[in-house]
Amino acid sequence: MDPIFFYRNPASAVAEGTLQGLRVAIQPNLAVEGWPTEAGSRALLGYTAPEDATIVRRLRAHGAHLSGSTYMSELGFGLVNSRAGAALQSREADVELVLDFMGEGRLAAAGAGVYGFKPSYGLMSRYGLVGLTPSMECCGVLSADLGGIRAVLQAVAGGDGLDFSVPEEEAPDFAPQVIDPPMISVGVLAEARGGLNDGQNEAFALASAGLAEVGFAVREVSLPEWSLFEVVHRIVGSVEASSATGRYDSVRYGPRAPGAKNWNEMYLLSRGADFDTLLKSYLIQGAFFQFESCEAFQDACRLRARLVGEVQRLLSEVDFLALPTVLDGVASVAGASILLDATYTAFSSTLFANVTGQPVLYMPPGPATEMGAAAGAAGGACGLQLAGPRLSDGSLLALGEYLQSTGRGGE
């Protein structure tokens, strides 16, 4: 069995375009005509995509070569049994697209030691994506080269008449930008440091100091309701997931459980067999909030709007936010099984952006940076996340490229 790829593309690269020669790995939740598209779930066992997803069509139109699809967690929830990032580590791909629902793309990037970018919600079409939570998920873009991320986003971003979740807005400008540090302010979010140990805290403090040393206006900012991001994500995300998976009834997709006496029994037995324990517990939670505690779901939606407003307020005071990414969470979510609470703990530093829809760039700690040195000395690995306002994707990448060039981020 292939250790990385669920399916390898047997075709060779022949197309021309702005992405010619770029090898892109995807996950089997993104439709490619004729490819198995099982999204890591028994519920889609044997399903083959009848057409290309919009992202795939645009990648091909610009000359990218699809290397294949890598193993993924069930419907993209967490990183259990996922091989996201491995194709980059083994140099079998230059760029990888990974579903980011609660930070999977960024934690996968952390595990692989590469850059991970979560774009603004609505920037990339979801048509042809086997999704779980429509209002929170998007394709994250991973690469060891920020230029590769920029090139892919430039090729695939923009409106799509087949996906009504993509707003009719002009896509950000992804042309290279000049960064003038004294004119850019970065807010270090105080509450995001709450779960760090001493070594991680030291590493992140040195990374923040490094931003100031190269001239950025760095100051601490506060978001007292930070802990409520997890509450909102748990409730809204699980309700959306419970609703979205209702289509997997073993009639249209997936295997049917044997021995059922009637349609209802077939449905219950098949769904019981199709989903693993982690996802099943999430769906049960969503069904509870959907049918037994609808008021909690409505409150969570209102709270989500409030949190979005609070982040927008912060980003009216500073240009970007700096937050830590706890690398210890990478190993804890990559095993064969994990509990729901442990999953949320592992993604506690990343899921905020899926609630707000804003873009985030994960910068890996490098051995030559202060952050990497502190991690090694104090025993606390900690990466840096930079977050900007919605549709500031191009500016955020420019900031990352500037930091990479000065040795303040990346390897």
N, C-alpha and C positions, 0 to 999 in steps of 0.2 A: 504494500500500500504506500502511496506517495505520502511522505511526512508533512508536506506543506500544502499541496494543491489538491483540492477536491476534484477539479477538472483542469486539464492542461489543453490549451489551444493547439490543435495539430497543424494549423495553418502558419505559414511563415509571413513575416512582415513585408508588404509590398507597396503600401499606400504612400502617397506624398502629401505634404502639408506642413503646417507650423509645428506639429508634434511628431514629425517623421523621425523614426529611430527611438522614440520614447516607449519603453515597455511599461505597461500599466497592468497591475494585478487588481482584480475586483473580488467581491464575495458572491456566493451563489444565491444572493437575494436581489441581485441586479440582473434583469432579463437580458439575455443575449440569444438571438434566434438560434434554435437548435441545441442550445446548451442545457444541461440539467440545472434546474433552478429550484433547489429544495430548501434553501434558507436554513440549513442546519436542523431541520425538523422532520420527524416521521410523518407529520401531517401533510407534507408535500412530497412524500416519497414517490419518485418516478415522474415528477412533473418536469416538462420541458417547455421552455419559453417559446411562444409562437412568433414573437417579434422582439426587436431591440428596444431597450429602455432609451429614453431621450438622451441621457448622459452618454450611453454607449454609442448611440448614433452620432453624436457630436464628436466624441473622441475619435471614432473611426473616420469621420469626415475631415478631421484635421491631421490624419496620418498616424495616430497612435496605434501601437500593436498591443492587443490584449493578450497577456501572457497566460491567463487562465483565472480560475476562481479558487480562492484559498478556503480552508476549513474555517467555519465560523460557529459561534454559539447559537443556541436555538432562537431563531427569528431575530438574532442580533442582540438579545438581552444579556448584558454582561460579557465576560470573556471566557466563560467556561468552555473548555475544549477548543478554543479559538486558536488559530495560527496567524492571526493578524500581525503584520510586521515582519514575519519570518521570511517572506519573499524578498524584502529589502535587505535583511541581515545577510541572506545567502546570495545577494546580488543577482537574483533571478528576475527582479523588477526594479524599475527606477522610481515608480510612484505606485502607491496602493490606495484604493478607495475602501474605507471601512465605515460601516454604519455607526453613527455617533448619536446615541439615544440618551445616555447619561454620562458620557465621557469616554466611551469605549475606544474611539479613535485616538484620543489624547493619551490614555493609559497604554494603549498598544504601542504608540510612538515612544512613550517612556520606556517600555520594556525592550524596544528595539534600538533605543539610543538615537532616534531620528526626530525630525520636526513633525508635529501633528497640527493640522489646521482644521478647526470647525468653522465653516462659513456661516454667514448670516442666514437665518431661516428664510426660505423663499428665494434664495439666490440661485440654487440649483434645482432643476425639475425633479420631482419624485415619481414621474410617470415611468412605470416599469420597475419600481422598487417594491419588493415584498416587505411591507412595513409592519410596525407593531403599534406605534404611537404617532399618529399623523401630525400632531401639532408640536412635537418636540424633536423628532429625528431628522437627520440629514446625513449625507455622505461626507465623512471626514476625509481629508486628503493628507497622506503621509509620504514623506520623502526625506532622504538625507540632504537634499538640495532644495533650498527655498525657491530657487528659480524654476524648478520642476513643478512645484505647487502653484506658483504664479501662472505658468504656462497652461496648466490644466484648467485652472479656474477661468482664465481668459477664454478658453475654448468652449467650456460647457455652461458658463453662467448666462443667465438671461431668461426672458419670458418664454412660456411654452403654452400654447393653446390647449394642450392635452392635460395640463395640470393647473387646476384653478386655484391651488394654494400658492402659486407663484404670482405675486402682485404685479400689476402693470407699472413697474418702476424701472427707471434706467439703471442698468447694472453698473456697479462701481468701476472706476477707471483702474485697470491693472497695469498701466504703464509704469515703469520705474519712476520713483519720486525721490526728490532731494530731502534729506532729513536734517533739520537744524535744531540740535538738542536744546539750546536755551529757549527756544520758542515752543517746546513741547513739555507738557506737565504729565506726570505719572503719579497716580494715587495708589499707595500701598494699603490694601484693605486689611484693617486690623483684625476683624473677626475671623478672617480666613486662616489666621495663624493659630487658632485655638487648639487644634488637634495635633500640633507639631511637638515632637520631643525636642530635647535640648540641641541635639546635633542638627536636626532639620531646621530648627529655629535659627541657629547660627548660620547655616548655609543660606537660608532665605534672606537673612539680614545682610549678609555680605553681597548677595546678588542685588539687593535693593540699593546698597551703598555703591555698588559698581555702576548702576544707572546714573546716580548723582555724579560720580567721578568723571563720566564722559560728558557731563553738561546738562543732563535732563533735570527739570525742576521736579524733584521728588518730595512728596509729603504724605503723611498718613491720613487716610480717610476712614470713615466709619459707616457701617450698615448694620444697625442694631438687630434687624430682623433676619440676619444671615441664616440662622438655623432653620427658618421657616421654608427655605428653598427645598429642603428634603421633604418636609411635610407635603408641600404642594406637589412635588414630583411624584411622591408615593401615591397620592390620591388621584390626581388628574391622569398621570401616566397609566396607572393600573386600570382605571375605568376605560380609557381609550384602548388599551390592550385587550381587555375583556370583550369590548365591542368589536374590535378589528378581527379577532380570532374566531368570531362566531361563524365565519364563512367556512371554516375547516370542519365540515360535518361528515366527512367520509363519503359524501355523495358526489361532489364535484372534484375533490382532491383527496389524495392519500388512501391508505389501505382501510378496509372495513373490518371491524372486529367480528369474528365468527360466532355463531350460536345465538344471535339476537333474535328475539321472537317478534319484535315489531320495530317500527321506525324509531320511536323514542328510545328504546333499549339499545338499538344499533348506534344511535347518536351518542348516548352516554358512555357506552362501552368503548367506542372508537376514540372519543376525545380523551377518555381516561388512559388509553394505551398510547395515544399519539404524542402527548406532552410529557416532558420530564418534570421532576419534582419542583425544581426552582421556578420554572415558568408557570407551572400549575398553581403554585401558591400565590404567585402574583395575579393570576387570572381570577382566582377565588377572591382575593382581596378586592379586585376591581368590581367583581359582581356584587360584592357586599355593598360597596359605596354606590353602585349604580342602582340597586334595587331596594336595599334595606336602609341606607343612610344617604339618601340623595341630597339632604341638606348639607352634609359634610362636603360633598362634591361641589355644590354650588358655592359654599364658603371658600373652598380651595380655589375655585376659578376667580372669585373676587380678590382673594389674597394674591393670586398670581398677578393680576392687573396692578395691584398696589406695589408688589415687588419690582415689576417692570418699571413703574414710575419712579421708584426709589433709585434704581440703577441709572435711569435716565437723568435724574437729578444729580447724582454723583458725576456723571459724564458731562454735565454742563459746567462742572467746577474744575475737572481735570480732563485731559485728552484721552488718557488710557488708564486702565487699572492693572496692577501687578498682583498676582496671587501665587501661592505655592502649589505644587503638585507633589503629593506624597508618593514616592516611588515604591514604598513598602506595599502599597495597595496593589501593585502589578502582580506580584506573586500570589497574593491572597485570592485573586479572582480567576486565576488561570488553571486551577486544579480541576479534578473530575467532578466535584460536587461542592456546593456552597449554599449557605442559608441566605434567605432574603435580607435579613438585617445586616449580615456581614457584607453582602453585595452593596448595600447602600452606604455602609461605612467606608468601603473601599473607594467609592465614587463621590464621597462627600465634598471633595475639593473641586470637582469638575461639573457636577450636574446643574449648577446655577445657570450656565449659559444655555442649556436646553430648555429651561423654564423661560428665560428672557428672549431667546432667539438671537442673541448678539454673537459676533465672531470672536473666536479665541485662538491664539497661537501658542502651542506648547513649545518651549525652548529647552532642549536637553542640557543637563549639566556636562560640561566638558572637563577633562583633566587639567586643561590649561587655564580654566576660569577659577575665580574665587569661589564660586558656588561648588564646583567639583572638588576643589581642594578641601573646603570645609566639610563636605560630605565624607570624604575619605578620612579626614582627621577625627571627626566627631562621631562617625558611625551613623549618620543620618542622611540618606540620599534624598534630595529634594530638587525637583525641576521647577521651572518658572513658567507661569501662564501670563500672557498679556492679552487683555480684553479691551475691545473698543466698542463704540456705539454701533448700532445696526447699520449695515451697508458701508462700514469703514474698512472693509476687507483689504482693499488695495493699500491704504495707509498703514494698516496693521502689518501687512507683509513687508512694506518698506521699512518699518521700524525694526522688524526682526532681521532683515538683511543688514541694516546698519549695525545692530548689535553683534551680528555674526562677524562682520568685517572688523569690528574692534576687539573681538575676542571675549565679549561679555555674554555670549550665549552660543550654544552649539558646541561641537567638538573641535 
